[in-house]
Amino acid sequence: MDTNRTNDLPKWLWLWLPLAVALFPYIMRFINPDTDRFVFGEQGIIENYTFVVLFIAIVLGIRAILRMRSFKFPFIRVWMALLVLGCIYYAGEEISWGQHWFGWVTPENWQNVNDQGETNLHNTSALLDQVPRNLLTIAAVVGGILVPLFLLLRNRVLRQDSFFYWLWPTYVNIPACFLAIAVSLHEKAYKLFDTTVPFLLDIRAGETKECMLAMFLFMYIASFYKRLCGSADLS
């Protein structure tokens, strides 16, 4: 019997790395506020790190799809393909499909429909921005936190030949998903009480949340790929 608690990602990757990334903006703000331009913004560390994480997830997802030619559960292969397409959209939009790196000028007709005058889609409508983000946040709460916690607390063991062994995120997703929710809670609390966020805590939580959600996608795909490589033949 194989379980989703073995043959998974190393602890430094699923626990310590998300914690380090989430704390990084606070540490940099404390050290020197002038580092904001290097941490945030269109060419900042957080945004570029988000792209790198998604790019690695895309590569691992494609490799997983190629390994599943005769997989026992055909739907999982389709599901992984959808996740890869989602990561491509996420990564491309994060860097405005290269505009943040190469600096091309946005066509005038596109500037009229894009809130920030960039060559991306998510600034053109809530349907392409808020809806995907909210759906991903719900997926992080339900699939990345509640389901793994339920399995852990109930000591439930999923067999390798089970469909849900491959579908559900494992415990390695919990830190990134929890941090994706927690990182902006204080900002929402201050807004709720109509008070100003203290300078040392005002770290553009939205960008950090997007980074944590990207890490959730990466952890999910990376965990899947690692378990797939270490599994018995499931054809």
Secondary structure, DSSP 8 states (H G I E B T S, - for coil): ---TTSS---HIIIIIHHHHHHHHHHHHHHH-GGGHHHHSSTTSHHHHHHHHHHHHHHHHHHHHHHHTTT-S-HHHHHHHHHHHHHHHHHHHHHTGGGHHHH-----HHHHTT-TTS-S-STTT-GGGTHHHHHHHHHHHHIIIIIHHHHHHHTT----TTSHHHHHS--GGGHHHHHHHHHTTHHHHHHHHTT----GGG-S-HHHHHHHHHHHHHHHHHHHHHHHHHTS----
